[in-house]
Amino acid sequence: MELIEQILSQSNLKEAIRRVKINKGAPGVDKRTVDELDSYFKKHQAEIKDAIMKMKYRPHAVRRVYIPKANGKKRPLGIPTVVDRVI
């Protein structure tokens, strides 16, 4: 079995989804939450895998937010979509 097939295996994707859900986090630019991951992957898993295998998958834009620091300045933080976090 090729490495990419192992990475995209059902068990590996389930584990990745589980870890993203445990970490929680804010939605990315697509506004999709971690609670929507299971249903999204159930519906779109085949096309996501196909895009990755054909090297056509492109991550979405990253949402930029600024976190205040103790010195009064702000630190930029990039928030990827929950789907990109799984991948």
Secondary structure, DSSP 8 states (H G I E B T S, - for coil): --HHHHHTSHHHHHHHHHHHHHH-----TT---GGGHHHHHHHHHHHHHHHHHTT-------EEEEEE-TTS-EEEEEE--HHHHH-
